[in-house]
Amino acid sequence: IDAVLPLHAFTFYILLSLSNGDRHGYGIIQDVEERTDGAVRLSAGALYRTIARVLEQGLIAQAARPGTASGDPRRRYYRLTPFGRAVTQAETNRLARLVRLARGSGLVPEAS
């Protein structure tokens, strides 16, 4: 796990998106935009470059998804692997420690 940390922000957003279930690329783009209230908009190029890298690292895998009458059978779906989930949890813990340090320095207001 330590070998892939810290994660690039785009990687973290993609892994978080997949933590709730399988998604296709456009679904990931929409989910990230929604989760960040529009602050982060992944381009298709950035998304698929990141997907290629995290597939190679074993953080995600292509999910078998049969075509449905309402869906496009050409879409590729991705899922978070157990290793990817462990990495996402480790990154979340790392970021939480950083926020605690910042709060201790008075840089971040205490949560209400």
C-alpha positions as a Python dict, from the first residue, in 0.01 Angstrom:
ca = {
    (1, 'I'): (0, 0, 0),
    (2, 'D'): (274, 246, 94),
    (3, 'A'): (426, 210, -253),
    (4, 'V'): (124, 383, -415),
    (5, 'L'): (67, 652, -151),
    (6, 'P'): (13, 942, -157),
    (7, 'L'): (-249, 928, -428),
    (8, 'H'): (-294, 1194, -695),
    (9, 'A'): (-620, 1380, -631),
    (10, 'F'): (-781, 1248, -952),
    (11, 'T'): (-696, 892, -849),
    (12, 'F'): (-851, 944, -507),
    (13, 'Y'): (-1171, 1088, -657),
    (14, 'I'): (-1203, 794, -897),
    (15, 'L'): (-1147, 537, -623),
    (16, 'L'): (-1402, 712, -401),
    (17, 'S'): (-1650, 707, -687),
    (18, 'L'): (-1603, 332, -730),
    (19, 'S'): (-1631, 266, -356),
    (20, 'N'): (-2011, 270, -392),
    (21, 'G'): (-2026, 25, -682),
    (22, 'D'): (-1933, -37, -1043),
    (23, 'R'): (-1942, 258, -1280),
    (24, 'H'): (-1856, 334, -1640),
    (25, 'G'): (-1626, 622, -1730),
    (26, 'Y'): (-1891, 885, -1788),
    (27, 'G'): (-2063, 776, -1465),
    (28, 'I'): (-1736, 834, -1278),
    (29, 'I'): (-1703, 1182, -1431),
    (30, 'Q'): (-2059, 1268, -1326),
    (31, 'D'): (-2016, 1126, -974),
    (32, 'V'): (-1692, 1316, -909),
    (33, 'E'): (-1848, 1640, -1029),
    (34, 'E'): (-2152, 1581, -808),
    (35, 'R'): (-1945, 1485, -500),
    (36, 'T'): (-1734, 1798, -534),
    (37, 'D'): (-2028, 2032, -609),
    (38, 'G'): (-1877, 2100, -951),
    (39, 'A'): (-1534, 2198, -816),
    (40, 'V'): (-1367, 1903, -992),
    (41, 'R'): (-1445, 1819, -1353),
    (42, 'L'): (-1245, 1529, -1491),
    (43, 'S'): (-1178, 1543, -1863),
    (44, 'A'): (-1215, 1218, -2053),
    (45, 'G'): (-840, 1220, -2124),
    (46, 'A'): (-745, 1262, -1757),
    (47, 'L'): (-999, 999, -1655),
    (48, 'Y'): (-881, 731, -1896),
    (49, 'R'): (-510, 799, -1835),
    (50, 'T'): (-575, 757, -1464),
    (51, 'I'): (-789, 447, -1520),
    (52, 'A'): (-510, 288, -1726),
    (53, 'R'): (-262, 352, -1445),
    (54, 'V'): (-482, 225, -1162),
    (55, 'L'): (-581, -83, -1364),
    (56, 'E'): (-209, -159, -1398),
    (57, 'Q'): (-157, -104, -1024),
    (58, 'G'): (-443, -341, -943),
    (59, 'L'): (-651, -77, -763),
    (60, 'I'): (-946, -130, -996),
    (61, 'A'): (-1055, -398, -1241),
    (62, 'Q'): (-1282, -403, -1538),
    (63, 'A'): (-1619, -533, -1422),
    (64, 'A'): (-1819, -783, -1621),
    (65, 'R'): (-2138, -604, -1710),
    (66, 'P'): (-2389, -756, -1945),
    (67, 'G'): (-2555, -520, -2192),
    (68, 'T'): (-2910, -429, -2106),
    (69, 'A'): (-3192, -295, -2318),
    (70, 'S'): (-3148, 50, -2161),
    (71, 'G'): (-2768, 46, -2140),
    (72, 'D'): (-2490, 70, -2395),
    (73, 'P'): (-2311, -269, -2419),
    (74, 'R'): (-1998, -90, -2548),
    (75, 'R'): (-1945, 85, -2214),
    (76, 'R'): (-1672, -51, -1992),
    (77, 'Y'): (-1751, -71, -1625),
    (78, 'Y'): (-1490, -61, -1350),
    (79, 'R'): (-1490, -182, -994),
    (80, 'L'): (-1272, -123, -692),
    (81, 'T'): (-1056, -424, -602),
    (82, 'P'): (-996, -528, -239),
    (83, 'F'): (-644, -382, -276),
    (84, 'G'): (-795, -61, -415),
    (85, 'R'): (-1033, -38, -120),
    (86, 'A'): (-743, -85, 124),
    (87, 'V'): (-542, 186, -54),
    (88, 'T'): (-843, 422, -50),
    (89, 'Q'): (-886, 365, 323),
    (90, 'A'): (-514, 421, 385),
    (91, 'E'): (-523, 746, 185),
    (92, 'T'): (-832, 860, 375),
    (93, 'N'): (-651, 795, 704),
    (94, 'R'): (-342, 981, 577),
    (95, 'L'): (-550, 1283, 480),
    (96, 'A'): (-737, 1278, 812),
    (97, 'R'): (-402, 1288, 997),
    (98, 'L'): (-299, 1590, 789),
    (99, 'V'): (-624, 1769, 871),
    (100, 'R'): (-571, 1697, 1244),
    (101, 'L'): (-221, 1847, 1219),
    (102, 'A'): (-359, 2155, 1044),
    (103, 'R'): (-630, 2194, 1309),
    (104, 'G'): (-366, 2163, 1581),
    (105, 'S'): (-180, 2450, 1414),
    (106, 'G'): (-494, 2663, 1407),
    (107, 'L'): (-513, 2658, 1028),
    (108, 'V'): (-844, 2472, 1007),
    (109, 'P'): (-1142, 2560, 1226),
    (110, 'E'): (-1274, 2286, 1451),
    (111, 'A'): (-1575, 2100, 1314),
    (112, 'S'): (-1899, 2217, 1470),
}
